[in-house]
Structures are given as structure tokens and as C-alpha cells.
Amino acid sequence: MSDVRRPDDGDPIGPLLRAHRPAESFEAADLVRVRELVETEADPWARSLPLHLTASALVVHPPTRRVLLRWHTRHKAWMHVGGHGDPGETEPLDVALREAREETSLDDLRPWPDRSLLQVAVVPVPATPKEDAHEHADLRFVFATDEPDAAKPERPDAPVRWMSVAHARELTAEPNVRRALILLEAVLHDVAGT
């Protein structure tokens, strides 16, 4: 175990987690684990930890209520965008925004409808020849774009695709992503008022 973090040490993660209200018991249990990680590890982003932070986002085009998913070869699933923090990065929103821009080529992304977390999820990651199985403590946001047609994949094997939230739920094989999409649907409903 590393140096213990204090909630008031200037770390942007503690306040973000304290402000978040889990939507269900799965998420409540994951939130407890992520809080413990953040409170006990000097660098909760360190990829050498068996459980480490990642940050991600569901990208939406609010006028059409569509969501952008990306094909993840490793998981063999349509999922949202996001990933690991780079060395020195500590702000989850910045990590998610950088990753989303890299994976979609959308440069107008912004937190939507605000900067709060949508979901906290502990996600198992299968082993590869280069990496042991581990878990991501994923901090998930929602970003909006005004230019959905500008979305482009970062690589040919990682296509991106706009779709309705209902279609996205049917298409993804990941239960935690389905739950995130249900939460997104509620946000879209609340903001649109329909």
C-alpha cells in the first residue's frame, strides 16, 4: 500500500467521488472500491496496480439524441471511448476528454449537461500475452458535440458509429456499458424534458 491520500490534499478525484450518487447496488459497491483505491494509493492511475483508474465518456449529439460508440477489438464489443491517464495526469475529466478526442477526432467535445460523473464502474480486463488480467476503476462522463459528422476513427480497426441509445444498448455485449446507456437515456430525457 502506498502513501495514504487525504480528502483535502488538492486531489480532484475525492470530491468528484463524494459528489456522485450511485444509481444501483452494483455501482454502489464499485464506488466503495474506487474510493478505497483513491484513498490508499499515491498514484491510483498507475497501470501496475491490479485495480487502477481510467476515465471515459459517452459522446452524444443532444439534438438527435444519438450516442457514438467505438469498436474495441480487445473486448470484441461496441463500447464508449476512454482510457488510461498519461503520466502526470490527475484530473479524470481531462483524461476522458483527451481520450475521447483522440478516439473520435471530435475537437468540439464538452462536458454535458455538466461536469459530473455519469457512472463509476469496476470493469474486468482480460489478460493478453503482454498484460495480466486486471481491473479498471472507470470514471465515466458525458460529452456532447455539435458536429457529429466530423467523427472519425483513430485507426481502421477501431471504427466509430452513431446510433440511438436503444440500439446501442442492443449492440453492446458489456453489461456495465448497458447500465451506463440506461443512465444516459435518463439524462437525455431529463435535459430534453420529454
C-alpha positions, 0 to 999 in steps of 0.5 A: 500500500502506498502513501495514504491520500487525504480528502483535502490534499488538492486531489480532484478525484475525492470530491468528484467521488463524494459528489456522485450518487450511485444509481444501483447496488452494483455501482454502489459497491464499485464506488466503495472500491474506487474510493478505497483505491483513491484513498490508499494509493499515491498514484491510483492511475498507475497501470501496475496496480491490479485495480487502477483508474481510467476515465471515459465518456459517452459522446452524444449529439443532444439534438438527435439524441444519438450516442457514438460508440467505438469498436474495441477489438480487445473486448470484441464489443461496441463500447464508449471511448476512454482510457488510461491517464498519461503520466502526470495526469490527475484530473479524470475529466481531462483524461476522458476528454483527451481520450475521447478526442483522440478516439473520435477526432471530435475537437468540439467535445464538452462536458454535458449537461455538466461536469459530473460523473455519469457512472463509476464502474469496476470493469474486468480486463482480460489478460493478453500475452503482454498484460495480466488480467486486471481491473479498471476503476472507470470514471465515466462522463458525458460529452456532447458535440455539435458536429457529429459528422466530423467523427472519425476513427483513430485507426481502421480497426477501431471504427466509430458509429452513431446510433440511438441509445436503444440500439446501442444498448442492443449492440453492446455485449458489456453489461456495465456499458448497458447500465451506463446507456440506461443512465444516459437515456435518463439524462437525455430525457431529463435535459430534453424534458420529454 
